[in-house]
């Protein structure tokens, strides 16, 4: 069944742009071998359009399908994984702009760390679990607060990247990504 969530459909191309081969300009193409990466220094392992073997294996297991090579993931399955694993359940609770930034952080840093960074940006207890206090803090945000939360989250994300042992190898790309997604997120707030 095709995904029809309008905000997801707006935000996904920005995330895919970051996950596809930014060095060669290869667009979001699930069959393009240039969108496969298996850098031995990347703890995420092999990815196709940003999705790991673990993402693909989890999807296959949950849907009673045989596990396969992530290079053969199709667009429909890939988009379903992005939607089910990284967009839901929290991005729909966020205002435009913040939804994109949080979505991209989920994809790039993992869902627990994304929640922790958001909680820190909201000034609430940081435990990595989205519960009633996070719901209340998100619901209490005024439109005028969104840009500040995005900027704070962007700075926290950059600081977190700098703490990773692989920053020397991947840091330039991570900071570029953080800046680009931050800028796109802020444009959504002001439009």
N, C-alpha and C positions, 0 to 999 in steps of 0.2 A: 504494500500500500504506500503510495507516495506521501511524503511529508508535506504538510500544508501550512505549518506554523509560519506566519509571515515574518516574524522577527528572526527566527532561525534562518529562513531563506535569505534575509538581508545580511545577516552576520556571517554565515558560512563562507562566502567567497573571500572575505577578509582573512579568515583563519586559514583557508586552503592556500591563499597566496603566500602565507608565511611558511606553510608546510611543504609546498611544492618547491621545486628546485629554483631558489631565488637567484642562484649564481648564473644560471643559463637562461632565465626568463621563461622556463617551461610553465605553461598555464596548468590549471587544475585538469589533469587528464589521468584517469585511473589506470589506463593501459600503457602509458608512456614509461618505458624503463628508466628514463632520467628522473622520475619521481620515486624511484626506489633508492633507499640508502641503507647501508649496513656498516657504518663506521665502527671499527673495533673499540674505539675510545668512548663511544656513546653508550651509556648504560641501558638506554632504551632498546638497543639492538636493531634488528632489521625493521624498516618501516616502508610502507607504500602510501604516498600522499599523507604522511604523518601518522598513520595508524600502525601500531606495532603488531608483531606476531601474537603477543599476549592478548591484545584487543580482539584480533581476528579469531583466535582460538576460543576466547570467552563467548563471542557471538555464536560461533559454530556449535559449541557445547550447549549453550542455552536454547538453540533452535534445532537440536538433534541432527546437526550436519557433521560430516566428517571434517576434521581439521585439515587445513591445506596451507599452501605457501601464500604469505601475505601479498606477494607480487601479483597474485591472481584475483585479488579482491576486486569486485566490480563497484561501479559508482553507487548503485542502489544500496548495496550492503554497506559500503563505506559511509555513505551519508546517514544510514540508519544507526551505525555505531556512533558517529559523531553526535547525533540527536539523542539517542538513548543513554549514552555513557558520559557525555560532556555538556550537553545543553540541559537536559532534564536532570533533576527536578527543579533546580534553583534559578536558572537563567530567566524563565518566565516571570519570576517574582521581581526582577530588577528592571529599572527604567532604561529606556534606550540610551546607548552609550556605555553605561555600566554593564549591561548585559553582554555586549561584545567584549569588553575588557575581561570580565569574569570568565566567559566562555573560552577565550584564548588562553587565559591563565590555567584553566582546567586542562586544556589540551597540552600545553607546553610544560606545566609543572606538576600536574596531578590534582585531583579534586580536593584532597585533604589540604594540601598546601594553598590552593586557591581560596578555600574557605578561611584558612588562617590569615592570609593576607587581607582578605576583605574584612574580617573581624577586627584586625588591627586598624584598618583604615576607618572603620566605624567607631573606634574607641571603646569596643566592648571586650569582654574576656575572650582571649584567644585559646581555643581548645580544638579547632579543626572539625568540630561537629556542628552542623547547621541544625539548630534547635529553635525553641520558642524565642530566646533572646535575640538570636540573629534575625529571625522573622520580624520581630518587633522593631529592631533597629533599621532594617531595610524599609519596612512600612512607614516608619517615621521620617524618612528622608524627604526633604522638599526638593523641588526641581532645582533650586539654586544651590543645593548641596552636592549634586551629582558630579559636577566638574571637579570640585575639591576632592571628593572621594576617589575619583579616577586618578587625579594627579598624585595623591598620597599613595594609592595602590601602585602606581607606576614606579614611584621612587622606592617603595618597599620591595617591589619585584626586582628592580635593578640591584638593590643591596643584597637580596637573597642570591641572585645570580653570582655576584662577586664572592659569596661565601662558598660556592661549589668548587671542589677540587679540580674540575674540568674547565674552569673559567678561562684559563690560558688558551685552551683549544677552541672553545665554542663561545667565549664571552662576547666577542665583537658582534657575532650574529644575534646572540640573545639580547644585547642592548639595542641593536638596530630594531629588532622585532618589538621590543618593549616600547621604544619610541614611536614606531610606525603605528602599532595598535593603539597606543595612547592617543596619538593625533587623530586617528580615524574615530575613536570612541568619543573624543571631545567634539568632533564635527557633528556627531549624531545628537549630542546634547544641545547644541546651539541651533539646530535646524528645526 
